[in-house]
Amino acid sequence: MDYASSPSQRTSLGDRYLWLLSGVLLAYALTGRGFANLGLPPLYVGEMALLSGFIIFLRTGCLVAALATLPSVLLAAAMAWVMLRTLPFFGLYGFDALRDSVVIMYGSFAFIIMALLLEGPHRINTAVRWYAGFSNIYVLAIPFIFAFNHFMADYIPHLPGSDAPLIFIGASEVGVHLSGAAVFAVVGFRKATPLWIVLLVVSLAMVCALSRGGMVAFAVPMTVAVVMLGKIRELAIVLVAGLTIFAVAYVLEPAFTDYRETASSIERPISTRQIVNNIASTVGQGQEQGEGTKRWRVDWWNVIINNTVYGPYFWTGRGFGLRVTFWVLT
């Protein structure tokens, strides 16, 4: 018997790849661009993980099964169309075209994971256990790493030969991971200890002050999860308690800090007044700085819609690799 191709060996390789992918996810979540820029251009850690996953995918023998659902077919069709729209621009823009197209092409990870689960259904329980560990490590560590990234950004060393710092975490990224961890706890897959909850709230407060996108990325999944699980009463209790604490902090804040609206979104302070401003500009009318970036996004989306839905790029888009400014597009 060829031991190298035996089912137990294939399963072992698949489990090892899941370990690898879990480590990659944790490193991405805790360091952001710092980890993403590891590698030898144009092959960075994300591309290396994808290429190795493609080999594992072929070894599972689950190619047809992974494409047996409507969402899989639609994703595969979208990826095929993106590839067709990438190749014509490769000669002109080189690897910039390929790196732009991974917005969709990283969907390949979905097929890799599906194949691994079909090959070994026991991996579903394994993935749940590992994500419980991930959410625990992330929530306990991220408030300190995120605060260090925000307040000490000028002192963080850069990767050799790169303009990327070792740690560069966006507030929106943190909001996404916090929402995943919180929903995981709300569903009942892990117990939320008091310390865990406090650190999650601290991280969320920083996210809500620095990014409206991160705030929405947390609020929407949590609201949907609570409504679907029928835990609206529990949500109301948490909101009342949270708003009470927030109101006290809002009243006391002027005695300790002097809030001033910043001219740039990247200079937003971590304060209760900034959070209120972000919420106001999201659901209505905020202060000038928040409204300025909102107007820019509205104008940007108008350009996109006019050039696609009502313009010449409905089916083809503009291609990948092109670097233009908003004003050129207009």
Secondary structure, DSSP 8 states (H G I E B T S, - for coil): --GGGSHHHHHHHHHHHHHHHHHHHHHHHHHBHHHHT-EETTEEHHHHHHHHHHHHHHHHT-HHHHT-SHHHHHHHHHHHHHHHHHHHHHHHHTHHHHHHHHHHHTTHHHHHHHHHHHH-TTHHHHHHHHHHHHHHHHHHHHHHHHHHHHHSGGGS-B-TTSS-BS-B--HHHHHHHHHHHHHHHHHTSS---HHHHHHHHHHHHHHHHH-HHHHHHHHHHHHHHHHHHT-HHHHHHHHHHHHHHHHHHHHHGGGT------SSGGG---SHHHHHHHHHHHHS---HHHHHHHHHHHHHHHHHHHHHTSSTTTTT-S-SS----HHHH-
